[in-house]
Amino acid sequence: MKLHITATQQYQTVTAYDDAGIEINARRFAHSLVVMPEIAPVAWPVDQFEALATEHFMQIEALQPDVVILGTGRRQRFAHPKLTAALTGRRIGVECMDNQAACRTYNILMSEGRKVALALIIEREAAADTAAVPS
């Protein structure tokens, strides 16, 4: 889905997304990443929701967001509280949603001036499926 350009383009804005990846300011990414409004996107070493571990959330905690929007892939799933304990212990909210909802929510919160982190899981099989060229 393509999104409209807004006055927030000086920030890291989701400009398009699909199951195989995401565009941040019209730059395509086909791997999981963490995005914050004023910081360039950072690769996030999570290929599948089931691979989430405490250290993945510690990477996000180091960025000191106020809230984390966790995009869990094509469908909404919820991270175990033990995984997000470092974040919630510092009063950093964590919201889990499918990737499409996560991208839209991130853009809204970012445009409101919130210190929001989008942690998006781009599942390997989804990227591989849509990257195949038909014969």
C-alpha positions as CSV (number, residue, x, y, z in Angstrom):
1,M,0.0,0.0,0.0
2,K,1.3,3.4,-0.9
3,L,0.8,6.3,1.5
4,H,0.6,10.0,0.9
5,I,3.5,12.4,1.4
6,T,3.0,14.7,4.3
7,A,4.8,17.6,6.0
8,T,6.6,15.1,8.2
9,Q,9.1,14.0,5.5
10,Q,12.1,15.4,7.5
11,Y,11.4,12.4,9.8
12,Q,11.5,8.6,9.1
13,T,8.1,8.1,7.7
14,V,6.5,4.9,6.4
15,T,5.7,5.7,2.7
16,A,4.6,2.2,1.6
17,Y,4.4,-1.4,2.9
18,D,3.4,-4.9,1.9
19,D,4.0,-8.4,3.2
20,A,7.6,-8.5,1.7
21,G,8.8,-5.2,3.1
22,I,8.5,-1.6,3.9
23,E,9.5,1.8,2.5
24,I,10.8,4.5,4.8
25,N,10.9,7.8,3.0
26,A,10.6,5.9,-0.3
27,R,13.6,3.7,0.5
28,R,12.8,0.0,0.3
29,F,13.7,-2.5,3.1
30,A,13.0,-6.2,2.8
31,H,14.2,-7.2,6.3
32,S,13.1,-6.6,9.9
33,L,14.0,-3.2,11.3
34,V,13.5,-0.7,14.0
35,V,12.4,2.8,13.0
36,M,12.2,6.0,15.0
37,P,11.3,9.5,13.7
38,E,14.7,11.1,14.0
39,I,17.0,8.1,13.7
40,A,17.8,6.2,10.5
41,P,16.2,2.7,10.3
42,V,18.3,0.0,12.1
43,A,18.3,-3.6,11.0
44,W,16.7,-5.9,13.6
45,P,17.8,-9.5,13.6
46,V,14.4,-11.1,13.8
47,D,13.2,-13.3,10.9
48,Q,10.1,-14.7,12.5
49,F,7.9,-13.8,15.5
50,E,8.8,-17.1,17.2
51,A,12.5,-16.1,17.2
52,L,11.9,-13.0,19.4
53,A,14.2,-13.0,22.4
54,T,14.8,-10.6,25.3
55,E,18.0,-9.2,23.6
56,H,15.8,-8.0,20.7
57,F,13.8,-5.8,23.0
58,M,17.0,-4.6,24.8
59,Q,18.2,-3.3,21.4
60,I,15.0,-1.2,21.3
61,E,15.3,-0.1,24.9
62,A,18.7,1.4,24.1
63,L,17.0,3.8,21.7
64,Q,14.9,5.1,24.7
65,P,11.4,5.4,23.0
66,D,8.3,6.4,24.9
67,V,6.3,3.7,23.2
68,V,7.1,0.7,20.9
69,I,4.8,-0.5,18.1
70,L,5.6,-4.1,17.5
71,G,4.6,-5.3,14.0
72,T,4.3,-9.0,14.3
73,G,4.0,-10.0,10.6
74,R,0.9,-10.7,8.6
75,R,-1.2,-11.3,11.7
76,Q,-1.4,-9.9,15.2
77,R,0.4,-11.9,17.9
78,F,1.4,-10.9,21.4
79,A,4.9,-10.9,22.8
80,H,5.3,-12.7,26.1
81,P,5.6,-10.2,29.0
82,K,8.9,-11.8,30.0
83,L,10.4,-10.6,26.6
84,T,9.2,-7.0,27.1
85,A,9.9,-6.7,30.8
86,A,12.9,-4.5,30.3
87,L,10.8,-2.0,28.4
88,T,7.7,-2.1,30.6
89,G,10.0,-1.8,33.7
90,R,11.1,1.6,32.3
91,R,7.5,2.6,31.6
92,I,7.9,2.2,27.9
93,G,4.6,1.0,26.4
94,V,4.6,-1.9,24.0
95,E,1.7,-2.4,21.6
96,C,1.5,-5.5,19.3
97,M,-0.3,-5.5,16.0
98,D,0.0,-6.8,12.5
99,N,2.4,-5.0,10.2
100,Q,-0.1,-3.0,8.3
101,A,-1.7,-1.6,11.5
102,A,1.7,-1.1,13.0
103,C,2.9,1.1,10.0
104,R,-0.2,3.2,10.1
105,T,-0.1,3.6,13.9
106,Y,3.6,4.6,13.8
107,N,2.9,7.3,11.2
108,I,0.1,8.7,13.3
109,L,2.1,8.8,16.5
110,M,5.2,10.1,14.8
111,S,3.2,12.9,13.2
112,E,2.0,13.9,16.7
113,G,5.6,14.4,17.8
114,R,5.7,11.2,19.9
115,K,9.0,9.4,20.5
116,V,7.8,6.2,19.0
117,A,9.7,3.1,17.8
118,L,8.4,0.9,15.1
119,A,9.8,-2.6,15.5
120,L,8.7,-4.5,12.4
121,I,9.2,-8.2,11.7
122,I,9.4,-8.9,8.0
123,E,9.0,-12.6,7.9
124,R,11.6,-14.4,5.6
125,E,9.0,-16.6,3.9
126,A,6.8,-13.6,3.1
127,A,9.7,-11.7,1.5
128,A,10.8,-14.8,-0.4
129,D,7.3,-15.6,-1.7
130,T,6.7,-12.2,-3.2
131,A,10.3,-11.8,-4.5
132,A,10.0,-14.8,-6.8
133,V,9.8,-13.9,-10.4
134,P,7.1,-15.8,-12.3
135,S,8.3,-17.9,-15.3
